[in-house]
Amino acid sequence: TLFEGGFFVVHRWTDSNDRREVDKGIEIIASTAQANAYEARAYSSRGWSDVFPYTVHGDTLHYANTTLRYKGKTGTQRCTGVFTTSTFVVTCQVSTDGRRWTPQSIATWTRRR
């Protein structure tokens, strides 16, 4: 089977940055057999794809992406997301050496009704 656990969430996005570059993509997040653990598979219109694990503890989500391309180098991205009743705020950092971490992004998603 592609995913264990019996459910999945589809996340579609359209992002732009200060250079007016647009990225559209889809991410499929599924539960795994492990408690509080999820797996995401993401695909981007800018040509990247990745598979990475999520863990959730209470209202906080953590994930690390170990094959990120950042400023022409392969690096690691780590993110923490916090859920509220109406928003999901994700803060990410990147590192190309595993020791020094640089702020990468802060994103806020608002619940749609």
Rosetta constraint file for C-alpha pairs under 8 A:
AtomPair CA 3 CA 30 HARMONIC 6.27 0.50
AtomPair CA 3 CA 31 HARMONIC 7.11 0.50
AtomPair CA 3 CA 32 HARMONIC 6.65 0.50
AtomPair CA 4 CA 30 HARMONIC 7.49 0.50
AtomPair CA 4 CA 31 HARMONIC 6.30 0.50
AtomPair CA 4 CA 32 HARMONIC 4.85 0.50
AtomPair CA 4 CA 33 HARMONIC 5.81 0.50
AtomPair CA 5 CA 30 HARMONIC 7.41 0.50
AtomPair CA 5 CA 31 HARMONIC 5.05 0.50
AtomPair CA 5 CA 32 HARMONIC 5.04 0.50
AtomPair CA 5 CA 33 HARMONIC 5.55 0.50
AtomPair CA 6 CA 30 HARMONIC 7.95 0.50
AtomPair CA 6 CA 31 HARMONIC 7.01 0.50
AtomPair CA 7 CA 30 HARMONIC 5.89 0.50
AtomPair CA 7 CA 31 HARMONIC 6.24 0.50
AtomPair CA 8 CA 28 HARMONIC 6.62 0.50
AtomPair CA 8 CA 29 HARMONIC 5.39 0.50
AtomPair CA 8 CA 30 HARMONIC 4.10 0.50
AtomPair CA 8 CA 31 HARMONIC 6.55 0.50
AtomPair CA 9 CA 28 HARMONIC 5.74 0.50
AtomPair CA 9 CA 29 HARMONIC 5.08 0.50
AtomPair CA 9 CA 30 HARMONIC 6.34 0.50
AtomPair CA 10 CA 26 HARMONIC 7.04 0.50
AtomPair CA 10 CA 27 HARMONIC 5.86 0.50
AtomPair CA 10 CA 28 HARMONIC 4.73 0.50
AtomPair CA 10 CA 29 HARMONIC 6.44 0.50
AtomPair CA 11 CA 26 HARMONIC 5.68 0.50
AtomPair CA 11 CA 27 HARMONIC 4.99 0.50
AtomPair CA 11 CA 28 HARMONIC 6.28 0.50
AtomPair CA 11 CA 29 HARMONIC 7.69 0.50
AtomPair CA 12 CA 24 HARMONIC 7.51 0.50
AtomPair CA 12 CA 25 HARMONIC 5.69 0.50
AtomPair CA 12 CA 26 HARMONIC 4.41 0.50
AtomPair CA 12 CA 27 HARMONIC 6.30 0.50
AtomPair CA 13 CA 23 HARMONIC 7.81 0.50
AtomPair CA 13 CA 24 HARMONIC 5.48 0.50
AtomPair CA 13 CA 25 HARMONIC 5.37 0.50
AtomPair CA 13 CA 26 HARMONIC 6.42 0.50
AtomPair CA 14 CA 22 HARMONIC 6.94 0.50
AtomPair CA 14 CA 23 HARMONIC 5.67 0.50
AtomPair CA 14 CA 24 HARMONIC 4.39 0.50
AtomPair CA 14 CA 25 HARMONIC 6.72 0.50
AtomPair CA 15 CA 22 HARMONIC 5.62 0.50
AtomPair CA 15 CA 23 HARMONIC 5.18 0.50
AtomPair CA 15 CA 24 HARMONIC 6.42 0.50
AtomPair CA 16 CA 20 HARMONIC 5.69 0.50
AtomPair CA 16 CA 21 HARMONIC 5.32 0.50
AtomPair CA 16 CA 22 HARMONIC 4.42 0.50
AtomPair CA 16 CA 23 HARMONIC 6.27 0.50
AtomPair CA 17 CA 21 HARMONIC 5.72 0.50
AtomPair CA 17 CA 22 HARMONIC 7.05 0.50
AtomPair CA 23 CA 44 HARMONIC 6.64 0.50
AtomPair CA 23 CA 45 HARMONIC 5.79 0.50
AtomPair CA 23 CA 46 HARMONIC 6.02 0.50
AtomPair CA 24 CA 44 HARMONIC 5.82 0.50
AtomPair CA 24 CA 45 HARMONIC 5.22 0.50
AtomPair CA 24 CA 46 HARMONIC 7.59 0.50
AtomPair CA 25 CA 42 HARMONIC 7.20 0.50
AtomPair CA 25 CA 43 HARMONIC 5.50 0.50
AtomPair CA 25 CA 44 HARMONIC 4.24 0.50
AtomPair CA 25 CA 45 HARMONIC 5.78 0.50
AtomPair CA 26 CA 42 HARMONIC 5.74 0.50
AtomPair CA 26 CA 43 HARMONIC 5.48 0.50
AtomPair CA 26 CA 44 HARMONIC 6.68 0.50
AtomPair CA 27 CA 40 HARMONIC 6.45 0.50
AtomPair CA 27 CA 41 HARMONIC 5.48 0.50
AtomPair CA 27 CA 42 HARMONIC 4.09 0.50
AtomPair CA 27 CA 43 HARMONIC 6.35 0.50
AtomPair CA 28 CA 40 HARMONIC 5.48 0.50
AtomPair CA 28 CA 41 HARMONIC 5.29 0.50
AtomPair CA 28 CA 42 HARMONIC 6.44 0.50
AtomPair CA 29 CA 38 HARMONIC 6.57 0.50
AtomPair CA 29 CA 39 HARMONIC 5.62 0.50
AtomPair CA 29 CA 40 HARMONIC 4.30 0.50
AtomPair CA 29 CA 41 HARMONIC 6.62 0.50
AtomPair CA 30 CA 38 HARMONIC 5.44 0.50
AtomPair CA 30 CA 39 HARMONIC 5.41 0.50
AtomPair CA 30 CA 40 HARMONIC 6.44 0.50
AtomPair CA 31 CA 36 HARMONIC 8.00 0.50
AtomPair CA 31 CA 37 HARMONIC 6.30 0.50
AtomPair CA 31 CA 38 HARMONIC 4.40 0.50
AtomPair CA 31 CA 39 HARMONIC 6.43 0.50
AtomPair CA 32 CA 37 HARMONIC 5.84 0.50
AtomPair CA 32 CA 38 HARMONIC 5.29 0.50
AtomPair CA 32 CA 39 HARMONIC 6.74 0.50
AtomPair CA 33 CA 37 HARMONIC 7.66 0.50
AtomPair CA 36 CA 55 HARMONIC 5.54 0.50
AtomPair CA 36 CA 56 HARMONIC 5.18 0.50
AtomPair CA 36 CA 57 HARMONIC 6.80 0.50
AtomPair CA 37 CA 53 HARMONIC 7.11 0.50
AtomPair CA 37 CA 54 HARMONIC 5.71 0.50
AtomPair CA 37 CA 55 HARMONIC 4.51 0.50
AtomPair CA 37 CA 56 HARMONIC 6.49 0.50
AtomPair CA 38 CA 53 HARMONIC 5.74 0.50
AtomPair CA 38 CA 54 HARMONIC 4.85 0.50
AtomPair CA 38 CA 55 HARMONIC 6.14 0.50
AtomPair CA 39 CA 51 HARMONIC 7.08 0.50
AtomPair CA 39 CA 52 HARMONIC 5.84 0.50
AtomPair CA 39 CA 53 HARMONIC 4.51 0.50
AtomPair CA 39 CA 54 HARMONIC 5.85 0.50
AtomPair CA 40 CA 50 HARMONIC 7.98 0.50
AtomPair CA 40 CA 51 HARMONIC 5.56 0.50
AtomPair CA 40 CA 52 HARMONIC 5.40 0.50
AtomPair CA 40 CA 53 HARMONIC 6.18 0.50
AtomPair CA 40 CA 54 HARMONIC 7.19 0.50
AtomPair CA 41 CA 49 HARMONIC 7.37 0.50
AtomPair CA 41 CA 50 HARMONIC 5.74 0.50
AtomPair CA 41 CA 51 HARMONIC 4.48 0.50
AtomPair CA 41 CA 52 HARMONIC 6.75 0.50
AtomPair CA 42 CA 49 HARMONIC 5.35 0.50
AtomPair CA 42 CA 50 HARMONIC 5.34 0.50
AtomPair CA 42 CA 51 HARMONIC 6.49 0.50
AtomPair CA 43 CA 47 HARMONIC 7.53 0.50
AtomPair CA 43 CA 48 HARMONIC 6.10 0.50
AtomPair CA 43 CA 49 HARMONIC 4.35 0.50
AtomPair CA 43 CA 50 HARMONIC 6.81 0.50
AtomPair CA 44 CA 48 HARMONIC 5.36 0.50
AtomPair CA 44 CA 49 HARMONIC 6.14 0.50
AtomPair CA 50 CA 65 HARMONIC 7.93 0.50
AtomPair CA 50 CA 67 HARMONIC 7.63 0.50
AtomPair CA 51 CA 65 HARMONIC 7.86 0.50
AtomPair CA 52 CA 63 HARMONIC 7.19 0.50
AtomPair CA 52 CA 64 HARMONIC 6.75 0.50
AtomPair CA 52 CA 65 HARMONIC 5.77 0.50
AtomPair CA 52 CA 66 HARMONIC 7.95 0.50
AtomPair CA 53 CA 63 HARMONIC 5.96 0.50
AtomPair CA 53 CA 64 HARMONIC 6.99 0.50
AtomPair CA 53 CA 65 HARMONIC 7.99 0.50
AtomPair CA 54 CA 61 HARMONIC 6.77 0.50
AtomPair CA 54 CA 62 HARMONIC 5.67 0.50
AtomPair CA 54 CA 63 HARMONIC 4.65 0.50
AtomPair CA 54 CA 64 HARMONIC 7.59 0.50
AtomPair CA 55 CA 61 HARMONIC 5.72 0.50
AtomPair CA 55 CA 62 HARMONIC 5.35 0.50
AtomPair CA 55 CA 63 HARMONIC 6.54 0.50
AtomPair CA 56 CA 60 HARMONIC 5.74 0.50
AtomPair CA 56 CA 61 HARMONIC 4.42 0.50
AtomPair CA 56 CA 62 HARMONIC 6.43 0.50
AtomPair CA 57 CA 61 HARMONIC 6.47 0.50
AtomPair CA 59 CA 82 HARMONIC 5.74 0.50
AtomPair CA 59 CA 83 HARMONIC 5.20 0.50
AtomPair CA 59 CA 84 HARMONIC 7.34 0.50
AtomPair CA 60 CA 80 HARMONIC 6.90 0.50
AtomPair CA 60 CA 81 HARMONIC 5.62 0.50
AtomPair CA 60 CA 82 HARMONIC 4.59 0.50
AtomPair CA 60 CA 83 HARMONIC 6.39 0.50
AtomPair CA 61 CA 80 HARMONIC 5.62 0.50
AtomPair CA 61 CA 81 HARMONIC 4.87 0.50
AtomPair CA 61 CA 82 HARMONIC 6.31 0.50
AtomPair CA 62 CA 78 HARMONIC 7.55 0.50
AtomPair CA 62 CA 79 HARMONIC 5.79 0.50
AtomPair CA 62 CA 80 HARMONIC 4.64 0.50
AtomPair CA 62 CA 81 HARMONIC 6.40 0.50
AtomPair CA 63 CA 78 HARMONIC 5.84 0.50
AtomPair CA 63 CA 79 HARMONIC 5.47 0.50
AtomPair CA 63 CA 80 HARMONIC 6.73 0.50
AtomPair CA 64 CA 76 HARMONIC 7.03 0.50
AtomPair CA 64 CA 77 HARMONIC 5.52 0.50
AtomPair CA 64 CA 78 HARMONIC 4.28 0.50
AtomPair CA 64 CA 79 HARMONIC 6.33 0.50
AtomPair CA 65 CA 76 HARMONIC 5.65 0.50
AtomPair CA 65 CA 77 HARMONIC 4.96 0.50
AtomPair CA 65 CA 78 HARMONIC 6.33 0.50
AtomPair CA 66 CA 75 HARMONIC 6.42 0.50
AtomPair CA 66 CA 76 HARMONIC 4.44 0.50
AtomPair CA 66 CA 77 HARMONIC 6.39 0.50
AtomPair CA 67 CA 74 HARMONIC 6.16 0.50
AtomPair CA 67 CA 75 HARMONIC 6.05 0.50
AtomPair CA 67 CA 76 HARMONIC 6.18 0.50
AtomPair CA 68 CA 74 HARMONIC 5.62 0.50
AtomPair CA 68 CA 75 HARMONIC 5.14 0.50
AtomPair CA 68 CA 76 HARMONIC 5.65 0.50
AtomPair CA 68 CA 77 HARMONIC 6.47 0.50
AtomPair CA 69 CA 73 HARMONIC 5.48 0.50
AtomPair CA 69 CA 74 HARMONIC 4.60 0.50
AtomPair CA 69 CA 75 HARMONIC 6.04 0.50
AtomPair CA 70 CA 74 HARMONIC 6.19 0.50
AtomPair CA 70 CA 75 HARMONIC 6.35 0.50
AtomPair CA 70 CA 94 HARMONIC 7.80 0.50
AtomPair CA 70 CA 96 HARMONIC 7.73 0.50
AtomPair CA 73 CA 96 HARMONIC 6.77 0.50
AtomPair CA 74 CA 96 HARMONIC 6.31 0.50
AtomPair CA 75 CA 94 HARMONIC 6.84 0.50
AtomPair CA 75 CA 95 HARMONIC 5.50 0.50
AtomPair CA 75 CA 96 HARMONIC 4.13 0.50
AtomPair CA 75 CA 97 HARMONIC 6.95 0.50
AtomPair CA 75 CA 98 HARMONIC 7.72 0.50
AtomPair CA 76 CA 94 HARMONIC 5.60 0.50
AtomPair CA 76 CA 95 HARMONIC 5.30 0.50
AtomPair CA 76 CA 96 HARMONIC 6.31 0.50
AtomPair CA 76 CA 98 HARMONIC 7.01 0.50
AtomPair CA 77 CA 92 HARMONIC 6.76 0.50
AtomPair CA 77 CA 93 HARMONIC 5.69 0.50
AtomPair CA 77 CA 94 HARMONIC 4.41 0.50
AtomPair CA 77 CA 95 HARMONIC 6.54 0.50
AtomPair CA 78 CA 92 HARMONIC 5.63 0.50
AtomPair CA 78 CA 93 HARMONIC 5.51 0.50
AtomPair CA 78 CA 94 HARMONIC 6.49 0.50
AtomPair CA 79 CA 90 HARMONIC 6.55 0.50
AtomPair CA 79 CA 91 HARMONIC 5.51 0.50
AtomPair CA 79 CA 92 HARMONIC 4.15 0.50
AtomPair CA 79 CA 93 HARMONIC 6.40 0.50
AtomPair CA 80 CA 90 HARMONIC 5.58 0.50
AtomPair CA 80 CA 91 HARMONIC 5.50 0.50
AtomPair CA 80 CA 92 HARMONIC 6.59 0.50
AtomPair CA 81 CA 88 HARMONIC 6.48 0.50
AtomPair CA 81 CA 89 HARMONIC 5.34 0.50
AtomPair CA 81 CA 90 HARMONIC 4.04 0.50
AtomPair CA 81 CA 91 HARMONIC 6.36 0.50
AtomPair CA 82 CA 88 HARMONIC 5.62 0.50
AtomPair CA 82 CA 89 HARMONIC 5.38 0.50
AtomPair CA 82 CA 90 HARMONIC 6.56 0.50
AtomPair CA 83 CA 87 HARMONIC 6.02 0.50
AtomPair CA 83 CA 88 HARMONIC 4.57 0.50
AtomPair CA 83 CA 89 HARMONIC 6.74 0.50
AtomPair CA 84 CA 88 HARMONIC 6.32 0.50
AtomPair CA 86 CA 110 HARMONIC 5.84 0.50
AtomPair CA 86 CA 111 HARMONIC 5.05 0.50
AtomPair CA 87 CA 108 HARMONIC 6.65 0.50
AtomPair CA 87 CA 109 HARMONIC 5.47 0.50
AtomPair CA 87 CA 110 HARMONIC 4.44 0.50
AtomPair CA 87 CA 111 HARMONIC 5.73 0.50
AtomPair CA 88 CA 108 HARMONIC 5.69 0.50
AtomPair CA 88 CA 109 HARMONIC 5.09 0.50
AtomPair CA 88 CA 110 HARMONIC 6.54 0.50
AtomPair CA 88 CA 111 HARMONIC 7.95 0.50
AtomPair CA 89 CA 106 HARMONIC 7.09 0.50
AtomPair CA 89 CA 107 HARMONIC 5.67 0.50
AtomPair CA 89 CA 108 HARMONIC 4.38 0.50
AtomPair CA 89 CA 109 HARMONIC 6.36 0.50
AtomPair CA 90 CA 105 HARMONIC 7.90 0.50
AtomPair CA 90 CA 106 HARMONIC 5.59 0.50
AtomPair CA 90 CA 107 HARMONIC 5.21 0.50
AtomPair CA 90 CA 108 HARMONIC 6.41 0.50
AtomPair CA 91 CA 104 HARMONIC 7.80 0.50
AtomPair CA 91 CA 105 HARMONIC 5.86 0.50
AtomPair CA 91 CA 106 HARMONIC 4.45 0.50
AtomPair CA 91 CA 107 HARMONIC 6.62 0.50
AtomPair CA 92 CA 103 HARMONIC 6.30 0.50
AtomPair CA 92 CA 104 HARMONIC 5.42 0.50
AtomPair CA 92 CA 105 HARMONIC 5.24 0.50
AtomPair CA 92 CA 106 HARMONIC 6.38 0.50
AtomPair CA 93 CA 101 HARMONIC 5.95 0.50
AtomPair CA 93 CA 102 HARMONIC 5.29 0.50
AtomPair CA 93 CA 103 HARMONIC 4.39 0.50
AtomPair CA 93 CA 104 HARMONIC 4.81 0.50
AtomPair CA 93 CA 105 HARMONIC 7.00 0.50
AtomPair CA 94 CA 101 HARMONIC 5.43 0.50
AtomPair CA 94 CA 102 HARMONIC 5.30 0.50
AtomPair CA 94 CA 103 HARMONIC 6.52 0.50
AtomPair CA 94 CA 104 HARMONIC 6.08 0.50
AtomPair CA 95 CA 99 HARMONIC 6.93 0.50
AtomPair CA 95 CA 100 HARMONIC 5.82 0.50
AtomPair CA 95 CA 101 HARMONIC 4.80 0.50
AtomPair CA 95 CA 102 HARMONIC 6.34 0.50
AtomPair CA 96 CA 100 HARMONIC 7.71 0.50
